[in-house]
Amino acid sequence: MNPDLTTNSFNLKRWFTGEANGVDISPGFNIDPALEFFPADGISSTSGTVLVESQIITIGTSSGDSYNIAIAGEGTYQEIEPDLFEVKLILNATNDELFGGTISSEYLLYNNPVYPEPNPLSNTDCITPIDL
């Protein structure tokens, strides 16, 4: 493991080409904290709401350019099998220069690498990589 490289939270590297992967230039790929969980009815151990921590992230290029992107989002989580949770959320990213405003991407996340084949996502607007 190289501590100088980023982890690619939310698979954001697929959104760009020409991005720098170093933590010193693109710390926005390391989003910590990223998600906040709120149990249904305040007590459920199997379902609830999830929020993307609203924050400004920075993505840069090796040529020295950098871009601040506001992220936020929300969704739900549910235990779909014993000890298997599915998180469905929409991530919103805002930057006028890069995106012309806000773009959104739909995510399905699981807490285990073995999970049932999910249904196709309903949002058919795929993110077209932006050349930085």
Short mmCIF file of the C-alpha atoms (twelve columns), coordinates in Angstrom:
data_MODEL
# 
_entry.id   MODEL 
# 
loop_
_atom_site.group_PDB 
_atom_site.id 
_atom_site.type_symbol 
_atom_site.label_atom_id 
_atom_site.label_alt_id 
_atom_site.label_comp_id 
_atom_site.label_asym_id 
_atom_site.label_seq_id 
_atom_site.Cartn_x 
_atom_site.Cartn_y 
_atom_site.Cartn_z 
_atom_site.pdbx_PDB_model_num 
ATOM 1   C CA . MET A 1   0.000   0.000   0.000   1 
ATOM 2   C CA . ASN A 2   1.320   3.422   -0.931  1 
ATOM 3   C CA . PRO A 3   0.223   6.137   1.557   1 
ATOM 4   C CA . ASP A 4   0.845   8.840   -1.064  1 
ATOM 5   C CA . LEU A 5   -1.822  7.486   -3.456  1 
ATOM 6   C CA . THR A 6   -5.565  8.032   -3.184  1 
ATOM 7   C CA . THR A 7   -8.286  5.451   -2.571  1 
ATOM 8   C CA . ASN A 8   -10.902 6.542   -5.160  1 
ATOM 9   C CA . SER A 9   -13.922 7.095   -2.940  1 
ATOM 10  C CA . PHE A 10  -17.204 6.834   -4.865  1 
ATOM 11  C CA . ASN A 11  -15.159 5.643   -7.865  1 
ATOM 12  C CA . LEU A 12  -14.694 9.301   -8.819  1 
ATOM 13  C CA . LYS A 13  -11.652 8.548   -10.968 1 
ATOM 14  C CA . ARG A 14  -14.045 7.223   -13.625 1 
ATOM 15  C CA . TRP A 15  -15.426 10.768  -13.879 1 
ATOM 16  C CA . PHE A 16  -12.134 12.216  -15.144 1 
ATOM 17  C CA . THR A 17  -9.148  11.721  -17.420 1 
ATOM 18  C CA . GLY A 18  -5.862  13.475  -16.706 1 
ATOM 19  C CA . GLU A 19  -6.409  13.557  -12.954 1 
ATOM 20  C CA . ALA A 20  -3.531  13.300  -10.513 1 
ATOM 21  C CA . ASN A 21  -3.687  10.306  -8.180  1 
ATOM 22  C CA . GLY A 22  -1.411  11.717  -5.481  1 
ATOM 23  C CA . VAL A 23  -2.989  12.623  -2.171  1 
ATOM 24  C CA . ASP A 24  -1.126  15.947  -2.150  1 
ATOM 25  C CA . ILE A 25  -2.713  17.072  -5.456  1 
ATOM 26  C CA . SER A 26  -6.087  15.277  -5.412  1 
ATOM 27  C CA . PRO A 27  -7.070  14.831  -1.757  1 
ATOM 28  C CA . GLY A 28  -10.719 14.749  -2.879  1 
ATOM 29  C CA . PHE A 29  -10.365 11.122  -3.922  1 
ATOM 30  C CA . ASN A 30  -9.935  10.312  -0.195  1 
ATOM 31  C CA . ILE A 31  -13.307 11.281  1.242   1 
ATOM 32  C CA . ASP A 32  -13.383 10.787  5.003   1 
ATOM 33  C CA . PRO A 33  -16.013 10.922  6.377   1 
ATOM 34  C CA . ALA A 34  -18.185 9.994   3.407   1 
ATOM 35  C CA . LEU A 35  -21.513 8.612   4.647   1 
ATOM 36  C CA . GLU A 36  -23.756 9.106   7.662   1 
ATOM 37  C CA . PHE A 37  -26.403 6.514   8.569   1 
ATOM 38  C CA . PHE A 38  -29.740 7.197   10.292  1 
ATOM 39  C CA . PRO A 39  -31.736 4.124   11.420  1 
ATOM 40  C CA . ALA A 40  -35.430 4.031   10.496  1 
ATOM 41  C CA . ASP A 41  -37.542 5.185   13.460  1 
ATOM 42  C CA . GLY A 42  -34.266 5.989   15.206  1 
ATOM 43  C CA . ILE A 43  -33.816 2.371   16.321  1 
ATOM 44  C CA . SER A 44  -33.898 0.009   13.339  1 
ATOM 45  C CA . SER A 45  -30.896 -2.283  12.947  1 
ATOM 46  C CA . THR A 46  -31.880 -3.265  9.399   1 
ATOM 47  C CA . SER A 47  -32.862 -0.143  7.462   1 
ATOM 48  C CA . GLY A 48  -32.733 3.613   7.309   1 
ATOM 49  C CA . THR A 49  -31.534 6.692   5.513   1 
ATOM 50  C CA . VAL A 50  -27.997 7.459   4.388   1 
ATOM 51  C CA . LEU A 51  -26.588 10.908  3.672   1 
ATOM 52  C CA . VAL A 52  -23.444 11.774  1.765   1 
ATOM 53  C CA . GLU A 53  -21.458 14.142  3.986   1 
ATOM 54  C CA . SER A 54  -21.747 17.560  2.323   1 
ATOM 55  C CA . GLN A 55  -18.257 18.878  1.703   1 
ATOM 56  C CA . ILE A 56  -15.903 20.471  -0.806  1 
ATOM 57  C CA . ILE A 57  -13.373 18.096  -2.366  1 
ATOM 58  C CA . THR A 58  -10.332 19.014  -4.468  1 
ATOM 59  C CA . ILE A 59  -9.284  17.133  -7.596  1 
ATOM 60  C CA . GLY A 60  -6.104  18.220  -9.335  1 
ATOM 61  C CA . THR A 61  -3.895  17.509  -12.304 1 
ATOM 62  C CA . SER A 62  -0.176  16.892  -12.433 1 
ATOM 63  C CA . SER A 63  0.152   20.180  -14.340 1 
ATOM 64  C CA . GLY A 64  -0.974  22.068  -11.238 1 
ATOM 65  C CA . ASP A 65  -4.595  22.860  -12.025 1 
ATOM 66  C CA . SER A 66  -7.101  21.988  -9.323  1 
ATOM 67  C CA . TYR A 67  -10.871 22.026  -9.050  1 
ATOM 68  C CA . ASN A 68  -13.091 22.332  -5.992  1 
ATOM 69  C CA . ILE A 69  -16.217 20.222  -6.228  1 
ATOM 70  C CA . ALA A 70  -19.118 20.388  -3.767  1 
ATOM 71  C CA . ILE A 71  -20.566 16.944  -3.044  1 
ATOM 72  C CA . ALA A 72  -23.761 15.933  -1.261  1 
ATOM 73  C CA . GLY A 73  -26.404 13.268  -1.649  1 
ATOM 74  C CA . GLU A 74  -28.792 10.905  0.010   1 
ATOM 75  C CA . GLY A 75  -30.384 7.503   -0.181  1 
ATOM 76  C CA . THR A 76  -31.448 4.487   1.818   1 
ATOM 77  C CA . TYR A 77  -29.944 1.335   3.250   1 
ATOM 78  C CA . GLN A 78  -31.535 -2.013  3.996   1 
ATOM 79  C CA . GLU A 79  -30.486 -5.466  5.112   1 
ATOM 80  C CA . ILE A 80  -31.452 -7.587  2.089   1 
ATOM 81  C CA . GLU A 81  -30.144 -10.887 3.495   1 
ATOM 82  C CA . PRO A 82  -28.742 -11.767 6.909   1 
ATOM 83  C CA . ASP A 83  -25.585 -9.642  7.382   1 
ATOM 84  C CA . LEU A 84  -25.838 -8.253  3.821   1 
ATOM 85  C CA . PHE A 85  -26.692 -4.571  3.483   1 
ATOM 86  C CA . GLU A 86  -27.466 -2.712  0.278   1 
ATOM 87  C CA . VAL A 87  -27.024 1.067   0.113   1 
ATOM 88  C CA . LYS A 88  -28.784 2.968   -2.680  1 
ATOM 89  C CA . LEU A 89  -27.821 6.595   -3.038  1 
ATOM 90  C CA . ILE A 90  -27.512 9.533   -5.383  1 
ATOM 91  C CA . LEU A 91  -24.248 11.479  -5.288  1 
ATOM 92  C CA . ASN A 92  -24.530 15.099  -6.442  1 
ATOM 93  C CA . ALA A 93  -21.390 16.944  -7.520  1 
ATOM 94  C CA . THR A 94  -21.347 20.673  -8.256  1 
ATOM 95  C CA . ASN A 95  -18.750 22.690  -10.153 1 
ATOM 96  C CA . ASP A 96  -19.766 25.267  -12.768 1 
ATOM 97  C CA . GLU A 97  -16.488 25.090  -14.717 1 
ATOM 98  C CA . LEU A 98  -16.322 21.293  -14.984 1 
ATOM 99  C CA . PHE A 99  -19.982 20.281  -15.029 1 
ATOM 100 C CA . GLY A 100 -21.843 23.474  -15.877 1 
ATOM 101 C CA . GLY A 101 -23.602 23.142  -12.516 1 
ATOM 102 C CA . THR A 102 -24.576 19.949  -10.713 1 
ATOM 103 C CA . ILE A 103 -24.397 16.402  -12.020 1 
ATOM 104 C CA . SER A 104 -25.737 13.318  -10.255 1 
ATOM 105 C CA . SER A 105 -24.755 9.676   -10.242 1 
ATOM 106 C CA . GLU A 106 -26.655 6.705   -8.836  1 
ATOM 107 C CA . TYR A 107 -24.805 4.149   -6.677  1 
ATOM 108 C CA . LEU A 108 -25.467 0.686   -5.261  1 
ATOM 109 C CA . LEU A 109 -23.052 -0.309  -2.496  1 
ATOM 110 C CA . TYR A 110 -22.796 -3.539  -0.518  1 
ATOM 111 C CA . ASN A 111 -21.003 -4.382  2.724   1 
ATOM 112 C CA . ASN A 112 -19.817 -7.736  1.381   1 
ATOM 113 C CA . PRO A 113 -18.065 -8.629  -1.894  1 
ATOM 114 C CA . VAL A 114 -20.603 -11.443 -2.461  1 
ATOM 115 C CA . TYR A 115 -24.105 -10.178 -3.231  1 
ATOM 116 C CA . PRO A 116 -27.002 -10.986 -5.573  1 
ATOM 117 C CA . GLU A 117 -26.917 -9.496  -9.062  1 
ATOM 118 C CA . PRO A 118 -28.669 -6.121  -8.709  1 
ATOM 119 C CA . ASN A 119 -31.332 -4.828  -11.057 1 
ATOM 120 C CA . PRO A 120 -30.047 -2.237  -13.521 1 
ATOM 121 C CA . LEU A 121 -29.916 1.283   -12.097 1 
ATOM 122 C CA . SER A 122 -32.833 3.470   -13.138 1 
ATOM 123 C CA . ASN A 123 -30.685 6.486   -14.063 1 
ATOM 124 C CA . THR A 124 -29.450 5.973   -17.611 1 
ATOM 125 C CA . ASP A 125 -27.465 9.215   -17.713 1 
ATOM 126 C CA . CYS A 126 -23.925 7.913   -17.417 1 
ATOM 127 C CA . ILE A 127 -21.135 10.275  -16.426 1 
ATOM 128 C CA . THR A 128 -19.010 11.145  -19.438 1 
ATOM 129 C CA . PRO A 129 -15.368 11.442  -18.274 1 
ATOM 130 C CA . ILE A 130 -14.116 15.019  -18.244 1 
ATOM 131 C CA . ASP A 131 -10.596 15.697  -19.480 1 
ATOM 132 C CA . LEU A 132 -8.790  17.744  -16.874 1 
# 
